[in-house]
């Protein structure tokens, strides 16, 4: 069963979204829910099911039901445990669709929801964001939008049939760019690592250990040419060590202190340079998971976690497992050790990392 959480707005975006959903859901058995409070009452029915969150926005990103949904998801621990979902956000102008999509992705994931790679379809007012897809498919932008939603529905239903289990061993790639002497984020990783068993084979790479050049914006054709060879025009640490490690791992754990409400420059360079490998390995990326440890000195950890989820899942096609990010606040060196309950949360994060999706999805 597919549950469609359709929170209706007003105006052109709702009219368009309703038509797109009608086309995409043709032939699918589903139940539509339009009220967050009704959604809460159906919690027991959601376990092991697929959900599609479909939100139409008014001017300025307005949708009162959406904000009620965010409150519900934030306050109901594990409300979406066992649920696999996708997101469709439709807006009347060029702003807010990505912002709302990232926020809902992070908040639903925090409530226990799993998302397959590329779980977000957003439609701006002009549909200009579908220009590339429309060109590749040889169709109009609205038709590209329709195909994207239909594809997301099929993906979520298929992915929801994937069981949970353990491989004989999983390979975890840990990436960071922090200084061991002062980093609360690395201390947090030490606590998590202590709780990982022999089942997890760890490969740790510091992005500070070699020359790291950010992406300079090669053409699509150049990027694809190098990516098909597991290479990148700019070479260096990313090509020599990171690309091979990404290819052989089952999951990536990113250690991301909050720098000015964003990931640091080296991690940003990793995100950008990963594009070349994604060009050829996007199907392989769809079988890998991403996790994150985020530590803020004051506030804003949610913003960083949303950036990671957006980049690695929405853009690079990684699976976003339930509660993928551990978000903490610690300022002075080693103060993470004094956070109340931190050892228990670190142990819980390790347990989540060791829950491994079985390979392959079972079509329902």
Protein Blocks (a to p, Z undefined) as FASTA:
>chain_A
ZZddddddehjklmmmmmmmmmmmgoiacdddfbfklmmmmmmmmgopacdddddddehh
iafklmmmmmmmmmmghklgoiacddddddfblghklmmmmmmmmmmmmnopacdehibc
cddfklmmmmmmmmmnopafklmmmmmmmmmmmmmmmmmmpccdddfbdcdddddfbdfk
lmmklmmmmmmmmmpcfklccddddfklbccdddehiafklmmmmmmnopafkgmjllmm
mmmmmmmpmbdcdddddeehiacfklmmmmmmmmmmmmmmmmmmmmpccddddddfkgom
lmmmmmmmmmmmmmnopacdehkbccdddfbehklmmpghklmmmmmmmmmmmpccdehi
ddZZ
